[in-house]
Amino acid sequence: MKISEKIIRVALFALILLSLILTYAIWLSPTSKMADVNTSNQAVKNNQNYAKATDAFLPIRGIWDLAEGKFQTSSENLLATTQARLTESTFGQLQEVANGEEEIKNYYSLDSGIELNYEGGFSLTEYIKVFDMPINLNSLKESDNIFFSKIQVDFANKKIRFLNYSKGTVYEATMSGDFSGIENIYQKNQSKYLSMSDENPLVPRLLRTKERVRLKKYSYILTTQSYSLFRNAFFQNPDQAKGEEEDDGARSFASGHEELIMDEQKRFVTFTGELPEDLAKESFYSQSFNYVSRLGTAVGNLRYFDHHDGQINYRIFVEGYPIFSQSSKGKMSVKIDQSPNAATPQIKIETSMDTVQVPIPSDEEVELPSTLEIENSLAVVGLDLEKVQSFIIGYTWQDIDGVNKLVALTPEWFVKYDSTWYPANQLMQGNLEMEAS
């Protein structure tokens, strides 16, 4: 036998032996058991992936009032960056400087500064708590009952203000911080802003878009959440919730005074129960967010939108814009009844099993009219323009016929008319029968 053949045989034997050793190491060694433990720990961590209040309660629009004009953005990244700069600032004591419809008119606009807007009123004390704002409220009586819908940062006078249009109140404090840094957020991201006009004699506090707006359409993969997500998020003791299948296909769970019903045909979720004792003294916002937070990001980017008659509404936001639909899709509503007749506050939650998470890229765009065009069209059909309270761009949820697990999101204007949201196209036809959900 040649020497080279002997070497090859020895090498082959060595490779076979090495293969056996590696096989043992992979399948039988304690290392594989340790990997199982790590995986288990990771699952526990994922279950604790709660949504953040700083994301859910971020203002939904920002307006930069600069020498070259007024510019509006809905970019969550830009708004979060701006809010972070405000948190780093120093403030004096907050005090009331205006009270009444006539007095607040002096604060409708700024020459130099920014405005951060909420669509629904927000609690001053909740805002300070959520964003860790170093603002002194000692000079204010009943500060827990102060609400606002707009924050103004006045560069020229170095002031921060909180405006409540419905009550005509303005609260103001001195402010020192990096104003140039806040202004530069616009200068470095001009493509993410819309040019606005403040020439609106009808509703002076509402800015108009100067031109038509072009936005992309989106297609999203539809995700249907399992019952376990809602059971674990809503019940005080999820392990004790017992479930059963109804004759009509609905699935229900119950534990004590709590009940969760999931209508799998309508993809609708309803939860009723008693508010936990540890939340009884919290604000309406904290109470409702307790349930939102435990859903994590599984149902999409849920953010506070507005509230009405004791009901607070959270909507899924896409690219900084809220989703509207003709059903509960894209929305979560929380209603808390704290009437004196009830020994314990009662809570009711309504939402959808369906959500959107994974976008499918598209180059198709939609051109939206300016808000001035919308106002003119509303006037033509005889609607009372004094009842127009707000405009907002949103994405309409549309299930695609014949295509399972796919949703079309189309941008369009929505108008808050007489305290109710309507698609602008519908309202411009004089149709007040079907509101936006």
RAPE-V962485 format. One record per residue. N is the residue number from 0. RES is the residue in three letters. SS is DSSP state (@ for helix, = for strand, . for the rest). PSI is psi in whole degrees, -180 to 180 (* if undefined). Layout:
# RAPE-V962485
n->N res->RES ss->SS psi->PSI
n->N res->RES ss->SS psi->PSI
This chain:
# RAPE-V962485
n->0 res->MET ss->. psi->132
n->1 res->LYS ss->. psi->155
n->2 res->ILE ss->@ psi->-39
n->3 res->SER ss->@ psi->-38
n->4 res->GLU ss->@ psi->-39
n->5 res->LYS ss->@ psi->-41
n->6 res->ILE ss->@ psi->-41
n->7 res->ILE ss->@ psi->-43
n->8 res->ARG ss->@ psi->-44
n->9 res->VAL ss->@ psi->-42
n->10 res->ALA ss->@ psi->-41
n->11 res->LEU ss->@ psi->-43
n->12 res->PHE ss->@ psi->-40
n->13 res->ALA ss->@ psi->-40
n->14 res->LEU ss->@ psi->-41
n->15 res->ILE ss->@ psi->-43
n->16 res->LEU ss->@ psi->-43
n->17 res->LEU ss->@ psi->-39
n->18 res->SER ss->@ psi->-42
n->19 res->LEU ss->@ psi->-40
n->20 res->ILE ss->@ psi->-44
n->21 res->LEU ss->@ psi->-40
n->22 res->THR ss->@ psi->-43
n->23 res->TYR ss->@ psi->-43
n->24 res->ALA ss->@ psi->-37
n->25 res->ILE ss->@ psi->-44
n->26 res->TRP ss->@ psi->-27
n->27 res->LEU ss->. psi->-12
n->28 res->SER ss->. psi->160
n->29 res->PRO ss->@ psi->-17
n->30 res->THR ss->@ psi->-40
n->31 res->SER ss->@ psi->-35
n->32 res->LYS ss->@ psi->-38
n->33 res->MET ss->@ psi->-35
n->34 res->ALA ss->@ psi->-38
n->35 res->ASP ss->@ psi->-41
n->36 res->VAL ss->@ psi->-43
n->37 res->ASN ss->@ psi->-40
n->38 res->THR ss->@ psi->-41
n->39 res->SER ss->@ psi->-43
n->40 res->ASN ss->@ psi->-38
n->41 res->GLN ss->@ psi->-38
n->42 res->ALA ss->@ psi->-40
n->43 res->VAL ss->@ psi->-42
n->44 res->LYS ss->@ psi->-42
n->45 res->ASN ss->@ psi->-34
n->46 res->ASN ss->@ psi->-21
n->47 res->GLN ss->. psi->14
n->48 res->ASN ss->. psi->71
n->49 res->TYR ss->. psi->152
n->50 res->ALA ss->. psi->154
n->51 res->LYS ss->. psi->138
n->52 res->ALA ss->@ psi->-33
n->53 res->THR ss->@ psi->-24
n->54 res->ASP ss->@ psi->-45
n->55 res->ALA ss->@ psi->-32
n->56 res->PHE ss->. psi->19
n->57 res->LEU ss->. psi->138
n->58 res->PRO ss->. psi->151
n->59 res->ILE ss->. psi->-10
n->60 res->ARG ss->= psi->147
n->61 res->GLY ss->= psi->140
n->62 res->ILE ss->= psi->126
n->63 res->TRP ss->= psi->117
n->64 res->ASP ss->= psi->102
n->65 res->LEU ss->= psi->171
n->66 res->ALA ss->. psi->-34
n->67 res->GLU ss->. psi->-2
n->68 res->GLY ss->= psi->-169
n->69 res->LYS ss->= psi->134
n->70 res->PHE ss->= psi->133
n->71 res->GLN ss->= psi->142
n->72 res->THR ss->= psi->151
n->73 res->SER ss->. psi->8
n->74 res->SER ss->. psi->121
n->75 res->GLU ss->@ psi->-37
n->76 res->ASN ss->@ psi->-43
n->77 res->LEU ss->@ psi->-39
n->78 res->LEU ss->@ psi->-39
n->79 res->ALA ss->@ psi->-39
n->80 res->THR ss->@ psi->-42
n->81 res->THR ss->@ psi->-45
n->82 res->GLN ss->@ psi->-38
n->83 res->ALA ss->@ psi->-38
n->84 res->ARG ss->@ psi->-37
n->85 res->LEU ss->@ psi->-41
n->86 res->THR ss->@ psi->-30
n->87 res->GLU ss->. psi->-6
n->88 res->SER ss->. psi->173
n->89 res->THR ss->= psi->138
n->90 res->PHE ss->= psi->154
n->91 res->GLY ss->. psi->-166
n->92 res->GLN ss->= psi->140
n->93 res->LEU ss->. psi->137
n->94 res->GLN ss->= psi->156
n->95 res->GLU ss->= psi->131
n->96 res->VAL ss->= psi->-9
n->97 res->ALA ss->= psi->143
n->98 res->ASN ss->= psi->107
n->99 res->GLY ss->. psi->156
n->100 res->GLU ss->@ psi->-39
n->101 res->GLU ss->@ psi->-41
n->102 res->GLU ss->@ psi->-37
n->103 res->ILE ss->@ psi->-19
n->104 res->LYS ss->@ psi->-26
n->105 res->ASN ss->@ psi->-11
n->106 res->TYR ss->@ psi->17
n->107 res->TYR ss->. psi->-32
n->108 res->SER ss->. psi->165
n->109 res->LEU ss->. psi->150
n->110 res->ASP ss->. psi->-35
n->111 res->SER ss->. psi->112
n->112 res->GLY ss->= psi->-164
n->113 res->ILE ss->= psi->158
n->114 res->GLU ss->= psi->130
n->115 res->LEU ss->= psi->128
n->116 res->ASN ss->= psi->139
n->117 res->TYR ss->= psi->146
n->118 res->GLU ss->= psi->-37
n->119 res->GLY ss->= psi->155
n->120 res->GLY ss->= psi->149
n->121 res->PHE ss->= psi->151
n->122 res->SER ss->= psi->133
n->123 res->LEU ss->@ psi->-48
n->124 res->THR ss->@ psi->-33
n->125 res->GLU ss->@ psi->-41
n->126 res->TYR ss->@ psi->-45
n->127 res->ILE ss->@ psi->-38
n->128 res->LYS ss->@ psi->-47
n->129 res->VAL ss->@ psi->-44
n->130 res->PHE ss->. psi->8
n->131 res->ASP ss->. psi->48
n->132 res->MET ss->. psi->126
n->133 res->PRO ss->. psi->62
n->134 res->ILE ss->. psi->132
n->135 res->ASN ss->= psi->122
n->136 res->LEU ss->. psi->12
n->137 res->ASN ss->. psi->-29
n->138 res->SER ss->. psi->-3
n->139 res->LEU ss->. psi->136
n->140 res->LYS ss->. psi->141
n->141 res->GLU ss->. psi->51
n->142 res->SER ss->@ psi->-24
n->143 res->ASP ss->@ psi->-17
n->144 res->ASN ss->@ psi->13
n->145 res->ILE ss->. psi->128
n->146 res->PHE ss->= psi->157
n->147 res->PHE ss->= psi->164
n->148 res->SER ss->= psi->-10
n->149 res->LYS ss->= psi->139
n->150 res->ILE ss->= psi->131
n->151 res->GLN ss->= psi->133
n->152 res->VAL ss->= psi->109
n->153 res->ASP ss->= psi->106
n->154 res->PHE ss->. psi->-43
n->155 res->ALA ss->. psi->-43
n->156 res->ASN ss->. psi->0
n->157 res->LYS ss->. psi->58
n->158 res->LYS ss->= psi->152
n->159 res->ILE ss->= psi->139
n->160 res->ARG ss->= psi->153
n->161 res->PHE ss->= psi->119
n->162 res->LEU ss->= psi->136
n->163 res->ASN ss->= psi->104
n->164 res->TYR ss->. psi->-36
n->165 res->SER ss->. psi->-32
n->166 res->LYS ss->. psi->-9
n->167 res->GLY ss->. psi->28
n->168 res->THR ss->= psi->148
n->169 res->VAL ss->= psi->129
n->170 res->TYR ss->= psi->141
n->171 res->GLU ss->= psi->147
n->172 res->ALA ss->= psi->153
n->173 res->THR ss->= psi->156
n->174 res->MET ss->= psi->138
n->175 res->SER ss->= psi->132
n->176 res->GLY ss->. psi->-168
n->177 res->ASP ss->. psi->81
n->178 res->PHE ss->@ psi->-37
n->179 res->SER ss->@ psi->-35
n->180 res->GLY ss->@ psi->-38
n->181 res->ILE ss->@ psi->-41
n->182 res->GLU ss->@ psi->-37
n->183 res->ASN ss->@ psi->-18
n->184 res->ILE ss->@ psi->-39
n->185 res->TYR ss->@ psi->-46
n->186 res->GLN ss->@ psi->-32
n->187 res->LYS ss->. psi->-6
n->188 res->ASN ss->. psi->41
n->189 res->GLN ss->@ psi->-28
n->190 res->SER ss->@ psi->-15
n->191 res->LYS ss->@ psi->13
n->192 res->TYR ss->. psi->151
n->193 res->LEU ss->= psi->138
n->194 res->SER ss->= psi->131
n->195 res->MET ss->= psi->159
n->196 res->SER ss->= psi->138
n->197 res->ASP ss->. psi->11
n->198 res->GLU ss->. psi->85
n->199 res->ASN ss->. psi->85
n->200 res->PRO ss->. psi->-22
n->201 res->LEU ss->. psi->-55
n->202 res->VAL ss->. psi->87
n->203 res->PRO ss->. psi->-28
n->204 res->ARG ss->. psi->-10
n->205 res->LEU ss->. psi->128
n->206 res->LEU ss->. psi->151
n->207 res->ARG ss->= psi->147
n->208 res->THR ss->= psi->135
n->209 res->LYS ss->. psi->-35
n->210 res->GLU ss->. psi->175
n->211 res->ARG ss->. psi->158
n->212 res->VAL ss->= psi->133
n->213 res->ARG ss->= psi->125
n->214 res->LEU ss->= psi->153
n->215 res->LYS ss->= psi->148
n->216 res->LYS ss->. psi->155
n->217 res->TYR ss->= psi->148
n->218 res->SER ss->= psi->137
n->219 res->TYR ss->= psi->145
n->220 res->ILE ss->= psi->130
n->221 res->LEU ss->= psi->132
n->222 res->THR ss->= psi->130
n->223 res->THR ss->= psi->120
n->224 res->GLN ss->. psi->148
n->225 res->SER ss->. psi->164
n->226 res->TYR ss->@ psi->-31
n->227 res->SER ss->@ psi->-32
n->228 res->LEU ss->@ psi->-49
n->229 res->PHE ss->@ psi->-37
n->230 res->ARG ss->@ psi->-47
n->231 res->ASN ss->@ psi->-28
n->232 res->ALA ss->@ psi->-31
n->233 res->PHE ss->@ psi->-35
n->234 res->PHE ss->. psi->144
n->235 res->GLN ss->. psi->-36
n->236 res->ASN ss->. psi->82
n->237 res->PRO ss->@ psi->-34
n->238 res->ASP ss->@ psi->-21
n->239 res->GLN ss->@ psi->-4
n->240 res->ALA ss->. psi->124
n->241 res->LYS ss->= psi->135
n->242 res->GLY ss->= psi->156
n->243 res->GLU ss->= psi->156
n->244 res->GLU ss->= psi->130
n->245 res->GLU ss->. psi->165
n->246 res->ASP ss->. psi->-32
n->247 res->ASP ss->. psi->9
n->248 res->GLY ss->. psi->-7
n->249 res->ALA ss->. psi->153
n->250 res->ARG ss->= psi->134
n->251 res->SER ss->= psi->152
n->252 res->PHE ss->= psi->145
n->253 res->ALA ss->= psi->146
n->254 res->SER ss->= psi->111
n->255 res->GLY ss->. psi->-125
n->256 res->HIS ss->. psi->9
n->257 res->GLU ss->= psi->141
n->258 res->GLU ss->= psi->136
n->259 res->LEU ss->= psi->125
n->260 res->ILE ss->= psi->129
n->261 res->MET ss->= psi->112
n->262 res->ASP ss->= psi->103
n->263 res->GLU ss->. psi->-18
n->264 res->GLN ss->. psi->-46
n->265 res->LYS ss->. psi->-6
n->266 res->ARG ss->. psi->38
n->267 res->PHE ss->= psi->138
n->268 res->VAL ss->= psi->130
n->269 res->THR ss->= psi->130
n->270 res->PHE ss->= psi->133
n->271 res->THR ss->= psi->148
n->272 res->GLY ss->= psi->-167
n->273 res->GLU ss->= psi->142
n->274 res->LEU ss->. psi->134
n->275 res->PRO ss->. psi->146
n->276 res->GLU ss->@ psi->-36
n->277 res->ASP ss->@ psi->-9
n->278 res->LEU ss->@ psi->-4
n->279 res->ALA ss->. psi->-36
n->280 res->LYS ss->. psi->1
n->281 res->GLU ss->. psi->167
n->282 res->SER ss->. psi->164
n->283 res->PHE ss->@ psi->-37
n->284 res->TYR ss->@ psi->-46
n->285 res->SER ss->@ psi->-39
n->286 res->GLN ss->@ psi->-47
n->287 res->SER ss->@ psi->-38
n->288 res->PHE ss->@ psi->-23
n->289 res->ASN ss->@ psi->-37
n->290 res->TYR ss->@ psi->-36
n->291 res->VAL ss->@ psi->-44
n->292 res->SER ss->@ psi->-37
n->293 res->ARG ss->. psi->-11
n->294 res->LEU ss->. psi->-16
n->295 res->GLY ss->. psi->-141
n->296 res->THR ss->. psi->11
n->297 res->ALA ss->. psi->-30
n->298 res->VAL ss->. psi->13
n->299 res->GLY ss->. psi->-175
n->300 res->ASN ss->. psi->81
n->301 res->LEU ss->= psi->127
n->302 res->ARG ss->= psi->151
n->303 res->TYR ss->= psi->131
n->304 res->PHE ss->= psi->-60
n->305 res->ASP ss->= psi->180
n->306 res->HIS ss->= psi->154
n->307 res->HIS ss->= psi->130
n->308 res->ASP ss->. psi->48
n->309 res->GLY ss->. psi->5
n->310 res->GLN ss->= psi->128
n->311 res->ILE ss->= psi->134
n->312 res->ASN ss->= psi->129
n->313 res->TYR ss->= psi->142
n->314 res->ARG ss->= psi->151
n->315 res->ILE ss->= psi->132
n->316 res->PHE ss->= psi->139
n->317 res->VAL ss->= psi->122
n->318 res->GLU ss->. psi->32
n->319 res->GLY ss->. psi->2
n->320 res->TYR ss->= psi->142
n->321 res->PRO ss->= psi->153
n->322 res->ILE ss->= psi->134
n->323 res->PHE ss->= psi->154
n->324 res->SER ss->. psi->176
n->325 res->GLN ss->. psi->10
n->326 res->SER ss->. psi->-152
n->327 res->SER ss->. psi->-1
n->328 res->LYS ss->. psi->135
n->329 res->GLY ss->. psi->9
n->330 res->LYS ss->= psi->147
n->331 res->MET ss->= psi->123
n->332 res->SER ss->= psi->135
n->333 res->VAL ss->= psi->124
n->334 res->LYS ss->= psi->128
n->335 res->ILE ss->= psi->123
n->336 res->ASP ss->= psi->110
n->337 res->GLN ss->. psi->37
n->338 res->SER ss->. psi->148
n->339 res->PRO ss->. psi->-23
n->340 res->ASN ss->. psi->-20
n->341 res->ALA ss->. psi->129
n->342 res->ALA ss->. psi->-36
n->343 res->THR ss->. psi->135
n->344 res->PRO ss->. psi->136
n->345 res->GLN ss->= psi->144
n->346 res->ILE ss->= psi->142
n->347 res->LYS ss->= psi->130
n->348 res->ILE ss->= psi->135
n->349 res->GLU ss->= psi->132
n->350 res->THR ss->= psi->-171
n->351 res->SER ss->= psi->150
n->352 res->MET ss->. psi->-23
n->353 res->ASP ss->= psi->143
n->354 res->THR ss->= psi->170
n->355 res->VAL ss->= psi->138
n->356 res->GLN ss->= psi->-37
n->357 res->VAL ss->= psi->112
n->358 res->PRO ss->= psi->148
n->359 res->ILE ss->= psi->117
n->360 res->PRO ss->. psi->143
n->361 res->SER ss->. psi->145
n->362 res->ASP ss->. psi->-1
n->363 res->GLU ss->. psi->134
n->364 res->GLU ss->= psi->159
n->365 res->VAL ss->= psi->135
n->366 res->GLU ss->= psi->122
n->367 res->LEU ss->= psi->145
n->368 res->PRO ss->. psi->163
n->369 res->SER ss->. psi->162
n->370 res->THR ss->@ psi->-26
n->371 res->LEU ss->@ psi->-41
n->372 res->GLU ss->@ psi->-40
n->373 res->ILE ss->@ psi->-46
n->374 res->GLU ss->@ psi->-44
n->375 res->ASN ss->@ psi->-40
n->376 res->SER ss->@ psi->-37
n->377 res->LEU ss->@ psi->-38
n->378 res->ALA ss->@ psi->-36
n->379 res->VAL ss->@ psi->-39
n->380 res->VAL ss->. psi->4
n->381 res->GLY ss->. psi->16
n->382 res->LEU ss->. psi->150
n->383 res->ASP ss->. psi->107
n->384 res->LEU ss->@ psi->-19
n->385 res->GLU ss->@ psi->-14
n->386 res->LYS ss->@ psi->-2
n->387 res->VAL ss->= psi->120
n->388 res->GLN ss->= psi->-25
n->389 res->SER ss->= psi->157
n->390 res->PHE ss->= psi->144
n->391 res->ILE ss->= psi->144
n->392 res->ILE ss->= psi->133
n->393 res->GLY ss->= psi->173
n->394 res->TYR ss->= psi->127
n->395 res->THR ss->= psi->127
n->396 res->TRP ss->= psi->124
n->397 res->GLN ss->= psi->119
n->398 res->ASP ss->= psi->136
n->399 res->ILE ss->. psi->119
n->400 res->ASP ss->. psi->132
n->401 res->GLY ss->. psi->-2
n->402 res->VAL ss->. psi->106
n->403 res->ASN ss->. psi->149
n->404 res->LYS ss->. psi->29
n->405 res->LEU ss->= psi->135
n->406 res->VAL ss->= psi->137
n->407 res->ALA ss->= psi->131
n->408 res->LEU ss->= psi->114
n->409 res->THR ss->= psi->128
n->410 res->PRO ss->= psi->141
n->411 res->GLU ss->= psi->164
n->412 res->TRP ss->= psi->144
n->413 res->PHE ss->= psi->144
n->414 res->VAL ss->= psi->131
n->415 res->LYS ss->= psi->108
n->416 res->TYR ss->= psi->119
n->417 res->ASP ss->. psi->47
n->418 res->SER ss->. psi->13
n->419 res->THR ss->= psi->141
n->420 res->TRP ss->= psi->134
n->421 res->TYR ss->= psi->148
n->422 res->PRO ss->= psi->134
n->423 res->ALA ss->@ psi->-39
n->424 res->ASN ss->@ psi->-39
n->425 res->GLN ss->@ psi->-43
n->426 res->LEU ss->@ psi->-33
n->427 res->MET ss->. psi->-10
n->428 res->GLN ss->. psi->5
n->429 res->GLY ss->. psi->16
n->430 res->ASN ss->. psi->112
n->431 res->LEU ss->. psi->12
n->432 res->GLU ss->. psi->-35
n->433 res->MET ss->. psi->114
n->434 res->GLU ss->. psi->165
n->435 res->ALA ss->. psi->141
n->436 res->SER ss->. psi->*
